[in-house]
Amino acid sequence: MKDTYQVIVVGGGFAGVATARELGRKGVQVLLIDSNNYHQFQPLLYQLATSQIGVSAIARPLRSVFRRLKTVKVLTAKVESVDASQRTVTTSDGQTLRADILVLAVGAVPNFFNTPGAEELAFPLYSVTDATRLGGGLTRLLDQADGNPDSFVDVVVVGGGPTGVETAGAMAENVKYVVRKYFSPELAARCRVHLVDMVPSVLNMFSQKSQKYATEHLQKVGVQLHMGVGVTEVRPDGVTLADGSSVPGQIVVWAGGLKAGGIIAGSGLAQGRGGRVDVHPDLTAPDVDGVYVIGDAANITDSTGAKLPQLGSVAQQAGKWAAKNILADLGGGSRTPFRYVDKGYMAMVGRGAAVAELGRKRIQLQGLFAFLSWLLVHLALLSGLQQKIRALFSWLNGYLLHSPAQVVVSGPLDKEPPGQGPPVPAPSKES
């Protein structure tokens, strides 16, 4: 493998894939590096964790993504460090690779905000590994509780944003439909789902009308809301809240925010809010030449100066725009400031229930029409025809027949549900 490349893209998420794809279509020599050999569709991780969809529907091999782009090479390797000033990347096997132009699309890691016990005991939900680990833990917990009529199953979801709301809603509906059908009504009656956040309402970025709809639906399917009070500690048997009360939970799901990972911290780049890099309007990093930072590793502003949220749509569009500016760099042209096309927000609240606020004018939809819009948009955004077909089949099977994807508990987890004996196995990954 050569040591110097025209462009190196670190990260195979939405932003990195979009950049590499656009450059590959123009014949630019690109090396894309990721520790996984697949691209994951993050908005559906909660469905993987709650057995609504299988791994193969949301994970697509990166080499399959770029199979027709001969100038894009994929390297599966863990990046140990980045030197932004030298535009070099060092991998765990000791290789040091240099780029004429370096793109950091390294994503983020869960932000536990120094909450005692959270990093050690809570289950994050940011990767396929996280989702399969959580799904295995939930299955093990239900299996064990089914044989003990005196036990309760409590799951606490921390975070009232889209990920937390979607996860809590899916878990509550699994209790209502799947646990009742495949285990017993008695076990379903002993299952409880809690949603906790320090802000007073769910989906804080949405309108009050959408918040009201989501709150009412979550309560309708049995989610117990604990809003307006933060988590001060995660314990083996639940969480402690800021008002001194506690919520029981054998499993705590952490959907409480993200921050930049160690690669950014050690890159030599100045860090802003959330440990991310405050990039220039053209998506380049400050104080260095030839380095772009995009996706969840960057604090990005639009053409009006407003800070953009950490969303997949922002990452995808930023990736394409970065490629456009890189082509200008290589061709001697001028970069242009990133212009984001605001497509709005969506959140699934449950079966036949969702909220959507579309476009800059925030056209609001709730209920069935929002639910169908959510399905169509996510189906269109999935990478690959096979992934779309598998997702569609899973949704038809799950939403019409209440039949979940099968979860097989087959290998050890790093984190087990506290008090549940040996480590909880996770399903093997599909490529």
N, C-alpha and C positions, 0 to 999 in steps of 0.2 A: 504494500500500500504506500502510495506517495505521501510526502509530508506536507505539501502545500496545495491548496485548492482555491479555485476562484471564489466559491461561496461555501461556507460551512453553516448549516442550520442545526442548532442544538435543540432537540425537542420535537416529538412527533405528534403533538396535539393539534388542535384546530389551526392555530396560528402558524406553526412550523410547517405543517402539511400544505397549507394554502400558499405559503411563500415558495416552498420547493416545487410545487406543481406549476405555479405561474412561471418560475424561472426555467424549469425543465421544458416547458412548451416553447420557450424562446431559444432553446439550445444551450443554456448556460450550464457549466459544469458545477454540480451541487453535490455535496456530501451531507446527508441527513443522519444525525446520530441520536439514538434513543436507547434507553436501557431495556425497553420492551421491543419486541419485533412486530408489534401491532399498534394500530391507531384505535383509540377507544372513544366512543360517543358518550361523553360525560353526562349529558342531560338525562340519560336513561339508566344510570347506575343504580338509582333507587329502585327501579323495576327489576333489575338483576338481583338486588339484595332481598327483595320481597317475592321472588320466584314468579314474577309476571312475564319474564322474558329470559332467554338463554344467553350465555356468553357469546355465542357465535353471531348473534344478531347485532351486538354493539361493538365487537372487536374485529377489526379487519387487518390482515397482515400488511405491513407497510410495503413490502415488495410487490404485493398485489396492487396497491394503490398506484405505484410508479412503474408498473411492468411495461408500459408503452412509452415511457420517457427514458430514453437510453442514456441521457446525460445526468440523471439523478441516481446516485449510489446510496444505498442504505447500509449503515453500520450499526449493528446491535452491540452496544457497549455502554458501560456505566461511566459517565463523565465525573472524574474526581475533582477537577479544578479548571477554571478558565482565567486567563490573563487577558483582560480586555485591551490593555495598552499595546500588547504584542499581537493581539488577535490569535491567540493560541488556545487549544483545547487539549487537556491531558486526560487520558482514559485510565481506568483501573488496571489495565495490563501494561501500563507504562508508556504507551504511545503518546507522542506530542505532535499534534497536527496544527498547521497554520493556515489561515485563510486570508485572502485579499480583502474579503468582506465577511464579517462574522454576524450571524443572526442568533440572538438568544431568545428562544421561545420555550423556556425551561419549565413553565407552569408554576405551580405554587404548592405549598404544603399546608395542612390544617393549622390554624392559629388557635391554640388553647388558652391564650391570654394569661399564661402562668397560673391557671386554675389548678389548685392541688388535686392530684389524682387523675386529672383528665387525660394526660398523655399516656399514662400507664394503664388506665382501665377503660376508657371510652373507645368506641369504635368510630373512626372517621369514615367518610364516604366520598373519596376523591379518586379512586382508581378501581380497576377491575378486581385487583387483589383485595381491596377494602370491601367491595360489594360481595364477593364470594365468601370472604371470611365472616361477614355479618350474616349472610344467608345461612351458612353452616351453623353459626352460633344460635340463630333463631330456631332452626330445625332441631338441634340438639336439645334446646330448652323445652320445646313443645313435646318432644319424645319423652323426656324425663318427667315433665309435669303430668303427662297423660297417665302415667302409672302411679301418681301420687294424688289422690283426690283431695288432699288437704292443702295443696300448694297453689299459689297464685303465680301467674306469669305477668310481670310488669316490665314494660319497655319505656324508657324515657328518651325522647328526642329533644336535643338542645339546639335551638335555633328556629326562629319563626319566619325565615325567608323561604324562597321557593323550594330549596332542597329539603328543609325541615318539614314544610307543609306537605309536600308531595310524599315524603317518606312516612310521616305520621298517618296521612290519609290512606295510603296503600296498606300499611300494617293494620289499621283499624278495619278496613274492608276485608283483608285476609281473615281476620278473626270472625267477622260477620258471615262470610261466605265459605272460605276454605277450611278453617279450623272446625267450624260447625259441621261441614260436610265430610271431611276426611278424617277427623278425629272424633269429636262428640260435641253435642250442645253443652254438656256439662263443663268440658274444658274451655269452650268458647266463653262461657259465663265467668270463668276465672282468669281471663286475659284482659289486661288493661294497657292502653297506650296513652302516654302523657306527652304533652308538648310544652316546653318551657322556653321563655325568652324574657330578657330584661326590658324590651320595649312593650308598650301596652297593647299592641295589636299585631296580628300576623300580617305578612306580606307588606311590610312598611313602605316599600317603594311603589305600591299600587294605590289606587284611589280608595276613598272610604267606602264606596259602594262595593268594590271588589273585596275589600277587607271584610265587610259585613257578610257578604255571600260566603266567603271562605270560612269564616268563623262559624256561621250557622251550619254549614255542611259538615265541618269537622266534628262539631258537637253532635250532629244528627247521627253520624256513624260511630260515635262513642269515644272520640278523642277527648281526654280531660285536659283542659287548657290551664296553664299557670303563667299568665302574662303579666308583665310589668315588674318582674322580680328576677334578678340574675342568679346564676349558679356560682356558688363560692367554693364548692368542693364536690368532687366525684368520689364516691365511696363504693366498696364492693357490693353494697346492698342498695344503692341508689344515689341521690344527689342531695346536697344541702343548699338551701336557697338563702339569699341575702337577708331575708326577714327572720331567719332562724328556723324556719320550718324545713321539712324534708319531703322528698318524693321517692317512694320505693321503686327499685328497678334492678333486675338481674342483668339487664343489658342497657347501656347508655350509648345512644348514637349521637355523635358530635357533628352538628351541621352549623357550627357557630362562627364560621369565618375562615379566611385563608390569609396566608402571608407568603412572601417570597422565600425560597429555600436557600440552603447553604451555598449553592453555586453562585448566586448573585452576591451573597455576603462576602465571598472570597474572591470576587472578580476584580476588585479595585474600583468598581463603579459606585458613585454616591447613591445612597439609598434614601428614599422618602417614605411616605406613609405606607404602612404594611410591609416595610422592607423592600418595596418595589422601587424600580428606577423611574424617576421623573423624566420621561423622554421629551425631546424637542417635538414640535408639531409635525415634523417630517418623519418621526419615529426613530431617529438616531439618538444614541446615548450622549449625554453631555461630556465634554472635556476629553473625548477620544475620537479618533478618526476611524471610519469604516466599521462601526459597530451599531447594529440595530437591536432594540429590545422590544418585544411585542408579547401579546397575550397576558396571562395572569402575572407575569414577572414585571409588568410595566404599569405605571400610572399614565394613562393616555388622556389627552384633552382633545375635544373636537375643534372645528374651525372658529367657534365662538368663545373658546377658552373653558367651556364646561368640562368637568372631569367625567369620564365615561365609566360605566360599571364593569365589573369583571364578568362579562357574558360571552358565550360562545360566538354570538353574532359579531361582537366587537373584535374578538380574536381573529375570526375568519376574514373580516374586512380589512383589519390591520395587516394581516399576512399578505393579502393581495396587494395592498398599497405599498407595503415595504418592498415587495418584488418590483413594483413599478418604479420606485425610487432607486432600487439597486440597478435596474436596467439603465436608468438615467446616469448613475455613477459610472457604469461600465462603458457607456456610450458617449460620455463627455457632456451630458445634458444637465439640467437643473432639477433638483428635487422639488416636490410640492407638498404642502401641508395636508395631513390626513383629513379627509372629509367623510364622516360617518353617516350612513343612511340609517336613521332610527326606524327600526321595524316594530318597536314596542316590546311588551313583556307578555309572557304566558306562564300559567302555573296550573298543573293538574291537581285537583282537590280530591278526586275520587272517580268512581265508575259513573260515567255520564255527567260529571261535574268538573268544571274548570273555570278559570277566569282568564280573560285576554284583554289587553289594552294595546291596540294596533296603531302603528305609525306615530308620527309626531303629534297628530291631533288626538291621539289616545282614544280611538273608537273602542267603546267598551262592550264586551260580550261576557255573559255569564251563563252557566248551565250547559245544556246539550250542544248549542252551536259553538260555544267556546271549546267544549270537549272535542267535537269533531274537527275544529280548526287546529287544535293542539295536535291531534293524531296526524292530520294531513301535513302540517308543517314539519313535524319531527320525522315523518316517513320520508319526506322529500330531502331532508338534510342528512339522513343516514348515508354512510359511505358504502357504495357497492350494491349491486342488484340482489345478490344473495342475502345481504343483511336486511334489505327492505322486505324481501319475501318472508324471511324468518320472523321479522318483527310483526308484519301484518298477520301472519298465521297465529303468532302468540297472542296478539290482541283479540283476534276473533275468538280464539279458544278460551281466553281468560274472561273477556268482558261478556261474551254471549253464553258460554257454557260453565263459567266459574271454575275452570280447570287450570291449575297453575302449572308452570314449567316444573319439571322434577328436580329436586335438590338431592344430590348424593353426598353424604358426609364421608370423606375418604382420606383425609390427611390432617396433620396437626395445624392449629392456628397459633399465631404469635400471642393473641389475646383470647382467653376463654371467658365465657360468662362466669362471673365470680361465684364460687361455691358449687360449681357444676362438675367437679372432678377433673379428669384429664383434659388436656387442651382439646378444643373443639376442632374437628377436621374441616377442611374446606374442599370444595369440588376442584378438580383439576381444570386448568385453563384450556380453552379451545383456541386454536389458531385460525 
